[in-house]
Amino acid sequence: MLARRLLRRLVLPGLGLVLSPLAVAGPLVEMWKDPNCGCCTAWAEHLEAEGFEVRLHDTREMRQVKIDRGVPPRLASCHTAVVDGYVIEGHVPADDIRRLLEEGPEVAGLAVPGMPHGSPGMETGRVDDYAVYSWQVADPAPEIFQRHIQP
């Protein structure tokens, strides 16, 4: 994990100076979702608009996807993704994922439990306050990573 973070912080930024902007894709997000979920597709579109590359996997086995990736049940949402070894559960904003990748904390991932109105992919006209949580493999008790409070 330390080697991955050093590579990301020291080597990869230098490569951006050598390669053309078209040759450097954003972080790859592997995402699993139910084939009929429209809000999941909207979240993927949010990430793509923010420069992430998203690879979608439709499955009807979302419970098993979450179990396999260690998502604590109380943090579950509709879709599950992995980016740079971190699990991303639910409607986590792109800015929070960027912060996670830049800071590289020792956490398993980030989650937005449920499907709060106003989170990316859940733009319904209503906007609720919500929090993005992190958790660790050894201690799945969630901690607040970022609060999203509406004005």
C-alpha positions as CSV (number, residue, x, y, z in Angstrom):
1,M,0.0,0.0,0.0
2,L,2.8,2.4,0.8
3,A,4.5,1.6,-2.5
4,R,1.3,2.4,-4.3
5,R,1.0,5.7,-2.6
6,L,4.6,6.7,-3.3
7,L,4.1,5.8,-7.0
8,R,1.0,7.9,-7.1
9,R,2.5,10.9,-5.4
10,L,6.1,10.9,-6.8
11,V,6.2,9.1,-10.1
12,L,2.8,9.5,-11.7
13,P,2.7,13.4,-11.5
14,G,6.0,13.5,-13.4
15,L,4.7,11.3,-16.1
16,G,1.9,13.9,-16.7
17,L,4.6,16.3,-17.8
18,V,6.0,13.8,-20.4
19,L,2.8,12.4,-21.8
20,S,0.2,14.4,-23.7
21,P,-3.1,15.2,-21.9
22,L,-5.0,12.9,-24.1
23,A,-2.7,10.0,-23.1
24,V,-3.4,10.4,-19.4
25,A,-6.7,9.0,-18.3
26,G,-8.3,9.8,-15.0
27,P,-8.4,7.2,-12.3
28,L,-10.1,3.9,-13.2
29,V,-13.3,3.2,-11.2
30,E,-14.6,-0.4,-11.4
31,M,-18.3,-0.2,-10.6
32,W,-20.8,-2.9,-9.9
33,K,-24.5,-2.1,-10.1
34,D,-27.9,-3.7,-10.7
35,P,-28.7,-3.6,-14.4
36,N,-32.0,-1.7,-13.8
37,C,-30.6,1.1,-11.5
38,G,-30.8,4.5,-13.1
39,C,-29.3,6.4,-10.2
40,C,-26.2,4.2,-10.3
41,T,-25.7,5.1,-14.0
42,A,-26.2,8.8,-13.1
43,W,-23.4,8.5,-10.5
44,A,-21.1,6.9,-13.1
45,E,-21.8,9.8,-15.4
46,H,-21.0,12.3,-12.6
47,L,-17.6,10.6,-12.2
48,E,-16.9,10.6,-15.9
49,A,-17.8,14.3,-16.1
50,E,-15.2,14.8,-13.3
51,G,-12.5,13.1,-15.3
52,F,-12.7,9.5,-13.9
53,E,-12.8,6.5,-16.2
54,V,-15.6,4.2,-15.2
55,R,-15.9,0.6,-16.1
56,L,-19.5,-0.7,-15.4
57,H,-20.3,-4.2,-14.4
58,D,-24.0,-5.1,-14.3
59,T,-24.9,-7.8,-11.8
60,R,-27.9,-9.0,-9.8
61,E,-25.6,-10.3,-7.1
62,M,-25.0,-6.9,-5.3
63,R,-25.1,-8.4,-1.9
64,Q,-22.3,-10.7,-2.7
65,V,-20.3,-7.9,-4.4
66,K,-20.5,-5.9,-1.1
67,I,-19.6,-9.0,1.0
68,D,-16.6,-9.7,-1.2
69,R,-15.3,-6.1,-0.9
70,G,-15.9,-5.9,2.9
71,V,-18.6,-3.2,2.9
72,P,-20.1,-3.1,6.4
73,P,-23.9,-3.7,6.1
74,R,-24.7,-0.4,7.9
75,L,-22.8,1.5,5.2
76,A,-24.5,-0.2,2.2
77,S,-26.0,1.7,-0.7
78,C,-27.1,0.7,-4.2
79,H,-23.8,0.4,-6.0
80,T,-20.2,-0.6,-5.1
81,A,-17.0,0.5,-6.8
82,V,-13.2,0.2,-6.4
83,V,-10.6,2.8,-7.3
84,D,-6.9,2.4,-6.6
85,G,-7.6,-0.3,-4.0
86,Y,-10.2,1.7,-2.1
87,V,-13.9,0.6,-2.0
88,I,-16.4,3.3,-2.8
89,E,-19.9,2.5,-1.7
90,G,-22.9,4.6,-2.9
91,H,-23.2,8.1,-4.0
92,V,-19.8,9.5,-3.0
93,P,-19.0,12.8,-4.7
94,A,-16.0,12.9,-7.0
95,D,-14.3,15.6,-4.9
96,D,-14.3,13.3,-1.9
97,I,-12.8,10.5,-4.0
98,R,-10.1,12.8,-5.3
99,R,-9.3,13.8,-1.7
100,L,-9.1,10.2,-0.7
101,L,-6.7,9.4,-3.5
102,E,-4.6,12.5,-2.7
103,E,-4.4,12.0,1.0
104,G,-4.1,8.2,0.9
105,P,-5.4,7.4,4.4
106,E,-5.2,3.9,5.8
107,V,-8.9,3.2,5.3
108,A,-10.8,0.5,3.4
109,G,-12.9,3.0,1.6
110,L,-15.7,5.6,1.6
111,A,-19.4,5.2,1.8
112,V,-22.6,7.2,1.5
113,P,-25.2,4.9,3.1
114,G,-28.6,4.8,1.6
115,M,-29.4,7.2,-1.2
116,P,-29.6,10.8,0.1
117,H,-31.4,13.3,-2.1
118,G,-29.0,15.8,-3.7
119,S,-25.9,13.5,-3.7
120,P,-24.4,12.8,-7.1
121,G,-26.7,10.6,-9.1
122,M,-29.6,11.4,-6.7
123,E,-30.5,14.9,-8.1
124,T,-34.3,14.7,-7.5
125,G,-35.0,18.4,-6.8
126,R,-34.8,17.8,-3.0
127,V,-31.5,18.2,-1.3
128,D,-30.7,16.7,2.1
129,D,-27.6,16.9,4.4
130,Y,-25.5,13.8,4.3
131,A,-22.1,12.5,5.3
132,V,-19.4,10.5,3.6
133,Y,-18.0,7.9,5.9
134,S,-14.7,6.0,6.0
135,W,-14.0,2.6,7.6
136,Q,-11.1,0.4,8.2
137,V,-10.8,-3.3,7.5
138,A,-9.8,-4.2,11.1
139,D,-12.5,-1.8,12.6
140,P,-15.6,-1.3,10.4
141,A,-17.0,1.4,12.8
142,P,-17.6,4.3,10.4
143,E,-15.9,7.7,10.9
144,I,-17.1,10.9,9.1
145,F,-14.8,11.7,6.2
146,Q,-16.7,14.7,4.9
147,R,-20.0,16.4,5.7
148,H,-22.2,17.8,3.0
149,I,-24.5,20.4,4.6
150,Q,-26.9,22.3,2.4
151,P,-27.2,26.1,2.8
